[in-house]
Amino acid sequence: VHERLPHWLERQLEEIAKRIWPDSPKSLEFRGADSFDIKMLANNRAYWDRAVAQVTAQRAHWPGETPPSGLSFGPEAGGG
C-alpha cells in the first residue's frame, strides 16, 4: 500500500537532512511530536557546552552505527 502524504513528506525530510548533513543524511532522525516528557536536570550553559562537545566527539562514529529505528529488542532480536 502506497500512502501519498507520508511518501511525499519522507522525500522532503530526506532533502532537508541532505542539506544539514550531506555525508550521512540517513543518520538524522526527525520526530513527529512537539512535546516530550523530558526533565532537564542540568539545564545550564556548562551542561550544554559539555553536551555539544560530546556530540562533536562522537559524530564521526555515527555513520557506522545502527540507528535507533533499526534496533530490535526482545527474544526475536537474537533469533530465539
PyRosetta script that sets phi, psi and omega in degrees:
from pyrosetta import init, pose_from_sequence

init()
pose = pose_from_sequence("VHERLPHWLERQLEEIAKRIWPDSPKSLEFRGADSFDIKMLANNRAYWDRAVAQVTAQRAHWPGETPPSGLSFGPEAGGG")
pose.set_psi(1, 127.6)
pose.set_omega(1, 179.7)
pose.set_phi(2, -105.1)
pose.set_psi(2, 122.5)
pose.set_omega(2, 178.0)
pose.set_phi(3, -104.8)
pose.set_psi(3, 117.7)
pose.set_omega(3, -173.6)
pose.set_phi(4, -60.1)
pose.set_psi(4, -50.7)
pose.set_omega(4, -174.4)
pose.set_phi(5, -62.9)
pose.set_psi(5, -51.3)
pose.set_omega(5, 179.2)
pose.set_phi(6, -60.6)
pose.set_psi(6, -37.2)
pose.set_omega(6, 179.4)
pose.set_phi(7, -64.4)
pose.set_psi(7, -44.6)
pose.set_omega(7, 178.0)
pose.set_phi(8, -61.7)
pose.set_psi(8, -44.2)
pose.set_omega(8, -179.2)
pose.set_phi(9, -64.3)
pose.set_psi(9, -41.7)
pose.set_omega(9, 179.1)
pose.set_phi(10, -60.4)
pose.set_psi(10, -43.8)
pose.set_omega(10, 178.6)
pose.set_phi(11, -61.6)
pose.set_psi(11, -41.6)
pose.set_omega(11, -180.0)
pose.set_phi(12, -65.1)
pose.set_psi(12, -42.0)
pose.set_omega(12, 178.9)
pose.set_phi(13, -66.1)
pose.set_psi(13, -35.7)
pose.set_omega(13, 176.7)
pose.set_phi(14, -63.3)
pose.set_psi(14, -39.8)
pose.set_omega(14, 177.9)
pose.set_phi(15, -64.5)
pose.set_psi(15, -40.4)
pose.set_omega(15, 177.3)
pose.set_phi(16, -64.0)
pose.set_psi(16, -45.3)
pose.set_omega(16, -179.7)
pose.set_phi(17, -60.5)
pose.set_psi(17, -37.3)
pose.set_omega(17, 178.4)
pose.set_phi(18, -64.1)
pose.set_psi(18, -34.1)
pose.set_omega(18, 178.0)
pose.set_phi(19, -73.1)
pose.set_psi(19, -36.2)
pose.set_omega(19, -178.5)
pose.set_phi(20, -75.5)
pose.set_psi(20, -45.0)
pose.set_omega(20, -175.3)
pose.set_phi(21, -139.3)
pose.set_psi(21, 79.2)
pose.set_omega(21, -173.9)
pose.set_phi(22, -61.6)
pose.set_psi(22, -28.4)
pose.set_omega(22, -178.5)
pose.set_phi(23, -74.5)
pose.set_psi(23, -24.4)
pose.set_omega(23, -175.8)
pose.set_phi(24, -154.9)
pose.set_psi(24, 64.2)
pose.set_omega(24, -175.7)
pose.set_phi(25, -62.7)
pose.set_psi(25, -26.3)
pose.set_omega(25, -179.7)
pose.set_phi(26, -73.3)
pose.set_psi(26, -11.6)
pose.set_omega(26, 179.6)
pose.set_phi(27, -79.0)
pose.set_psi(27, -14.1)
pose.set_omega(27, 178.2)
pose.set_phi(28, -86.8)
pose.set_psi(28, 143.2)
pose.set_omega(28, 176.0)
pose.set_phi(29, -120.6)
pose.set_psi(29, 133.5)
pose.set_omega(29, 176.0)
pose.set_phi(30, -106.4)
pose.set_psi(30, 133.7)
pose.set_omega(30, -178.9)
pose.set_phi(31, -103.7)
pose.set_psi(31, 144.4)
pose.set_omega(31, -178.3)
pose.set_phi(32, -94.3)
pose.set_psi(32, 9.0)
pose.set_omega(32, -179.9)
pose.set_phi(33, -114.4)
pose.set_psi(33, 149.5)
pose.set_omega(33, 177.5)
pose.set_phi(34, -111.9)
pose.set_psi(34, 7.0)
pose.set_omega(34, 179.9)
pose.set_phi(35, -137.1)
pose.set_psi(35, 126.9)
pose.set_omega(35, 179.6)
pose.set_phi(36, -130.3)
pose.set_psi(36, 149.8)
pose.set_omega(36, 178.1)
pose.set_phi(37, -89.2)
pose.set_psi(37, 69.2)
pose.set_omega(37, -177.8)
pose.set_phi(38, -118.0)
pose.set_psi(38, 130.9)
pose.set_omega(38, 175.7)
pose.set_phi(39, -110.9)
pose.set_psi(39, 120.7)
pose.set_omega(39, 178.1)
pose.set_phi(40, -83.7)
pose.set_psi(40, 104.6)
pose.set_omega(40, -176.7)
pose.set_phi(41, -76.9)
pose.set_psi(41, -24.4)
pose.set_omega(41, -179.4)
pose.set_phi(42, -130.6)
pose.set_psi(42, 63.1)
pose.set_omega(42, -175.4)
pose.set_phi(43, -87.8)
pose.set_psi(43, 76.6)
pose.set_omega(43, 179.1)
pose.set_phi(44, -144.4)
pose.set_psi(44, 173.6)
pose.set_omega(44, -174.7)
pose.set_phi(45, -59.6)
pose.set_psi(45, -43.5)
pose.set_omega(45, -179.0)
pose.set_phi(46, -61.8)
pose.set_psi(46, -41.1)
pose.set_omega(46, 178.7)
pose.set_phi(47, -60.9)
pose.set_psi(47, -49.2)
pose.set_omega(47, -176.6)
pose.set_phi(48, -70.2)
pose.set_psi(48, -33.4)
pose.set_omega(48, 174.4)
pose.set_phi(49, -61.1)
pose.set_psi(49, -43.6)
pose.set_omega(49, 178.6)
pose.set_phi(50, -66.4)
pose.set_psi(50, -41.6)
pose.set_omega(50, 179.6)
pose.set_phi(51, -61.3)
pose.set_psi(51, -44.3)
pose.set_omega(51, 178.9)
pose.set_phi(52, -63.6)
pose.set_psi(52, -40.7)
pose.set_omega(52, 178.3)
pose.set_phi(53, -62.5)
pose.set_psi(53, -39.9)
pose.set_omega(53, 178.8)
pose.set_phi(54, -66.6)
pose.set_psi(54, -43.5)
pose.set_omega(54, 178.4)
pose.set_phi(55, -61.8)
pose.set_psi(55, -45.3)
pose.set_omega(55, -179.8)
pose.set_phi(56, -61.2)
pose.set_psi(56, -42.2)
pose.set_omega(56, -179.0)
pose.set_phi(57, -67.4)
pose.set_psi(57, -32.3)
pose.set_omega(57, -175.4)
pose.set_phi(58, -95.1)
pose.set_psi(58, -12.5)
pose.set_omega(58, -173.0)
pose.set_phi(59, -54.9)
pose.set_psi(59, -38.3)
pose.set_omega(59, -178.2)
pose.set_phi(60, -63.9)
pose.set_psi(60, -23.2)
pose.set_omega(60, -178.7)
pose.set_phi(61, -84.9)
pose.set_psi(61, -19.0)
pose.set_omega(61, -172.5)
pose.set_phi(62, -60.3)
pose.set_psi(62, -41.0)
pose.set_omega(62, -177.6)
pose.set_phi(63, -58.3)
pose.set_psi(63, -28.0)
pose.set_omega(63, -179.4)
pose.set_phi(64, -89.3)
pose.set_psi(64, -3.2)
pose.set_omega(64, -178.3)
pose.set_phi(65, -95.1)
pose.set_psi(65, 154.4)
pose.set_omega(65, 176.5)
pose.set_phi(66, -77.1)
pose.set_psi(66, 125.8)
pose.set_omega(66, 178.5)
pose.set_phi(67, -67.5)
pose.set_psi(67, 154.9)
pose.set_omega(67, 179.4)
pose.set_phi(68, -52.8)
pose.set_psi(68, -33.3)
pose.set_omega(68, -179.6)
pose.set_phi(69, -68.1)
pose.set_psi(69, -14.7)
pose.set_omega(69, 179.9)
pose.set_phi(70, -103.2)
pose.set_psi(70, 0.9)
pose.set_omega(70, -179.0)
pose.set_phi(71, -82.5)
pose.set_psi(71, 150.7)
pose.set_omega(71, 176.2)
pose.set_phi(72, -125.5)
pose.set_psi(72, 142.7)
pose.set_omega(72, -179.9)
pose.set_phi(73, -129.7)
pose.set_psi(73, 158.1)
pose.set_omega(73, 175.9)
pose.set_phi(74, 98.1)
pose.set_psi(74, -176.3)
pose.set_omega(74, -175.5)
pose.set_phi(75, -60.0)
pose.set_psi(75, -32.6)
pose.set_omega(75, -177.0)
pose.set_phi(76, -69.7)
pose.set_psi(76, -26.3)
pose.set_omega(76, -174.7)
pose.set_phi(77, -61.6)
pose.set_psi(77, -39.2)
pose.set_omega(77, -178.6)
pose.set_phi(78, -93.0)
pose.set_psi(78, 4.9)
pose.set_omega(78, 179.7)
pose.set_phi(79, 85.6)
pose.set_psi(79, 16.7)
pose.set_omega(79, 176.5)
pose.set_phi(80, 162.6)
pose.dump_pdb("model.pdb")
